[in-house]
Amino acid sequence: MNGKTEYRPCMVCKKNFPLNSLIPMGTVRKVITEEIAKDFPEWSAQNYICQPDLTKYRMQYVQSILSSEQGEVSNLEYEVIHSMRQHELISKNVESRLDQNWTLGERLADKIAAFGGSWAFLSCFAAFLVIWILVNTVVMVKHPADPYPFILLNLMLSCLAAIQAPVIMMSQNRQEAKDRLRSENDYQVNLKAELEIRNLHEKIDHLLMHQWDRLAKIQEIQLDLLSEMSKKKE
């Protein structure tokens, strides 16, 4: 063994790389080699490809799959592919992202809707009704501000219901926007996880093939040593 580093050209970019950093075409998955064959139909299993070019064709294959399944690659899939290329995290904090965009009125609607659906509101509202009825029937018997059947109270309750309904609808619209962003984010995370698992399978296959190749070379060296030892004994 002379200890010199062996170099081979990449069949795609034609640049020379150390042999241990190249991937033999024979170890690349069939679906990826079919994608490479579109540009290099003359490839063979003895050729080598560098890691950047292999990654490029993997991403190209991913785009073709997404396009064939859904007709076109949406912005969500493009974000996933970009994050894979840049090795970035795609999970996001939806709550903080939305809180930066909502107006004061929308935040106030959330707080009013949250208070209107609590036991504290029911307790306060029941206490107000009891006090109003007692004041107009017991305390101010001779000159009540709102005598029975409490027409002013009914008017106030109607106004409260008319105001409360659109406030609750605004809060629901905001909640629907949050749910939509959460579902989009979950879809992106799940899609990226699936694609990363595919890439991990390919890398493991490559590592196994590379390990078997190294073991075979070690065995060849061992056979040479055994042959030399047997010759010396003779």
VODREN-164486 format. One record per residue: x, y, z of N, C-alpha, C in turn; residue in three letters. Coordinates in steps of 0.05 Angstrom, whole numbers, plus 5000, padded with zeros to 4 digits. Layout:
<pts>
XYZXYZXYZala;...
</pts>
This chain:
<pts>
501749765000500050005000501850255000met;501450434981503250664979502250904995asn;499750905006498851125023497951365007gly;497951354981497051584965493951584964lys;492851834964489951854962489151824933thr;487251654928486251604901484051794894glu;484151914871482152104862480651994838tyr;478052054837476351974815474552214807arg;473752224782471952454774469052394780pro;467552604786464652574789463452584761cys;461652394756460452374729458652614721met;457852764741456052994736457653254732val;459153324752460653584750463453554738cys;464353304734466953244722469353334739lys;468853404764471153484782472253234796lys;474853254802476153034816475853064846asn;475152834859474752824888476252584899phe;476952584925478052344937476052124935pro;476951884931475151654926473351604950leu;474351644974472751594998470451795002asn;470552014987468352214990466352194967ser;466752004949464851964927463051734933leu;460751734920458751524923458651364897ile;459051104898458850944874455950944864pro;455650964838452950964826451550704832met;453050484836451750234841450350224868gly;451050404887449750414913447450614915thr;447050764894444850974895442250834888val;440150924901437450804897436650834868arg;435050634860434150624832432650874823lys;430950974841429251204834431051454829val;433351464844435151694840436751664814ile;437651414809439151364784437351414759thr;434851354762432951414739432851714735glu;432851874757432852164754435452264742glu;437752134749440352214738440552134709ile;439251904702439351814674438052004654ala;436252174665434952364647437052564635lys;439152624651441252804642443752654633asp;444152414644446552264636445751974630phe;444651934607443651664600445951454597pro;448451554595450651364590451951274616glu;450751324639452051254665452150954668trp;453950874685454250584691454850554721ser;454650314731455050254760457850314769ala;459750324750462550384757463150674760gln;461250844753461651134756461251214785asn;462151464791461951574818460551844816tyr;459251924838457852184839458552314866ile;458952574866459652714890457152774907cys;457452834932455152864950453453104942gln;454553344935452853564927451053504903pro;452153364883450553304860448453094867asp;449152904884447152704892444852834908leu;445553024925443453174939441653324920thr;442953444899441353594880439353414866lys;440053174858438252994845436152874864tyr;436952854889434952764909432752974912arg;433553224914431553444916429853464890met;431153414867429753414842427653194841gln;428452964852426552734853424252794872tyr;424852924895422753004914420753194900val;421753384886420053584872418253444852gln;419453244837417853104816415652944829ser;416252824853414152664866411852844876ile;412653064888410553254898408853364875leu;410253414852408753524829406853314818ser;407753064817406052854805403652794823ser;404052814850401952754868399852974871glu;400653224869398853444874398553624850gln;399953564828399753724804401653954804gly;402354064826404254284828405454294856glu;407854404858409154424884408254694896val;406854684919405854924931408055054947ser;407455294958409455434974410255284999asn;408455125010409054965034411254765027leu;410954625004412954424997415654554990glu;415554784977418054934971419555004996tyr;418055095017419255155043420654915055glu;419254685053420454435064423054365049val;422954375022425354305007427654505013ile;426954755015429054955021430254905049his;428554835068429654785095431354535095ser;430754335078432454095077435154165065met;435154335044437654415032439454575051arg;438154755066439654925084440054805112gln;438954565116439154435142437954605164his;435654715159434254895178431954755191glu;431154855215428754755228426354885215leu;424154725211421854845198419554885218ile;419754765242417654805262417655095272ser;415255205275414955485283413155505307lys;413455725322411655795344409355965332asn;407155825327404855965313403756185330val;403656145357402456345374403956605373glu;406556595376408156845376408056975348ser;407956815327407756925300405157075296arg;402956975306400357105303400157345321leu;401157335345400957555364402257805354asp;404157785336405558015325403858165304gln;401858025293400258135271397458225278asn;396458145301393758225308393558505319trp;391358635314390958905323389958905352thr;389759145364388859175391385959085393leu;384259155373381459075374381158765373gly;382758635358382558345356383458205382glu;385558315395386358215420384258265442arg;383058495441380958565460378558375456leu;377958315431375758125426376357855438ala;378757765437379557505449379157515479asp;379957735492379657745521376757765529lys;375157915514372257935521370857665517ile;371557525495370357265490371257065512ala;373757085520374756895542373256955568ala;372857215574371457285599368457205597phe;367257245573364457185569363856885571gly;365856725568365356435570366456315596gly;366656475616367756385642365656385663ser;366156245685364356245708364256515722trp;366456665720366556925732364457115720ala;364257095693362157255679359357175687phe;358856915689356256815696355556905725leu;357456895743356956975770356357275772ser;357957435758357557725758354857795746cys;354257655724351757715709349357635726phe;349457405740347257325757346957515781ala;349157605792349057795815347858065805ala;348558155781347358405771344358375767phe;343458155756340558115752339058115779leu;340157975799338857965825338658235837val;340858385836340958655848339058845833ile;338958825807337158995791334258945798trp;333558685800330758615807330058695835ile;331858655854331258735882330959035885leu;332659185871332559475873329859585862val;328959465840326559565827323959445839asn;324159255856321759135868321559165898thr;323859205912323859225941324759495950val;327059585940328259835950326660075939val;326160075913324660305901321860215893met;320260145913317560045908315760255896val;315860505907314060715899314760825872lys;317360875868318260995842320660835831his;320060595821322260435810323260545783pro;325860535778327060625753326260445730ala;325860185736325059995715322959805727asp;320459885727318359715740317959455725pro;316759265739316059015726314359065702tyr;314858935679316658695673319458775664pro;320658975675323459045671324159085641phe;322759275629323159315600326059425595ile;327059605613329759715609331859495612leu;331359305630333259085633333258905608leu;330858855597330758695572332258835550asn;331959105548333359255527336359235531leu;337259245556340159225561341158945554met;339658745561340458465554340558425524leu;338658545509338558515480341058655468ser;341658895478344059035468346658875475cys;346758755499349058595506349358355487leu;347158225481347257995463348058085435ala;347058315426347758415399350758485397ala;351858585418354758655418356458405422ile;355458225439357057985446357357795422gln;355357785405355457595382357757655363ala;357957905352360257965334362957945347pro;363058005374365657975388366557685388val;364557505394365257225395366057125367ile;364657225346365357145318368157235311met;368957485320371657575315373757395328met;373157315352374957135367375056865353ser;372856765343372856505329374356525303gln;374156755289375656785264378656775270asn;379456905292382356895299383256615306arg;381556465320382156195328382356015303gln;380656065284380755905259383455965244glu;384356215244386856285232389156145246ala;389056135273391055985288391055685280lys;388655575279388555285272389555235244asp;388955415226389955375198392955385197arg;394155575211397155585212398355345226leu;397055255247398055015261397954775242arg;395754745227395554515209397554525187ser;398054775176400154805155402854735166glu;403454835191406054775203406354475209asn;404254345218404354055223404853905197asp;403553995176403853865150406753885140tyr;407954125143410754165135412653995151gln;412153985178413953825195413753535188val;411253435184410953145177412153085150asn;411853265131412953215104416053215106leu;417153405120420053405122421053155137lys;419653065158420452825172420452585154ala;418352565137418252335118420552345098glu;421152585087423352605068426052555081leu;426352655105428852605119429252305125glu;427152165131427351875136428151735110ile;427051825088427951705062430951745058arg;431851985063434652045059436351875078asn;435451845103436951675122437151395112leu;435051285101435151015090437350995068his;437351195051439351195029442251215041glu;442551385061445251415073446151155087lys;444251025100444850775114445650555093ile;444150545071444850355050447650415039asp;448250665035450850735025453050655045his;452550715071454550645091454950335093leu;452750185090453049895091454649795067leu;454049905044455649825020458549895023met;459050135033461750225037463250055058his;461749975079462949805099463649535088gln;461849425072462449165060464849175042trp;465049395027467349435009469949445025asp;469949585048472349605065473049335077arg;470949185086471448915097472648735076leu;471648755051472648585030475648655025ala;476348915025479148985021480948885044lys;479848905068481348805091481848505089ile;479748355080480048075077482048005055gln;482148165034484148125013486948155024glu;487348365041489948405053490648175071ile;488648085087489147855104489947605089gln;488647565066489347335050492147365038leu;492847605031495647645021497647585043asp;497047675068498947625090499147325096leu;496747195096496846905100498446755079leu;498046855054499546725032502546775036ser;503347015044506147065048507246905071glu;505646875093506546715116506946425109met;505146325093505346045084507745995067ser;508346195050510746175033513346175049lys;513346335071515646355088516046085103lys;513945965112514145705126515245495107lys;514445505082515445305063518345345058glu;
</pts>
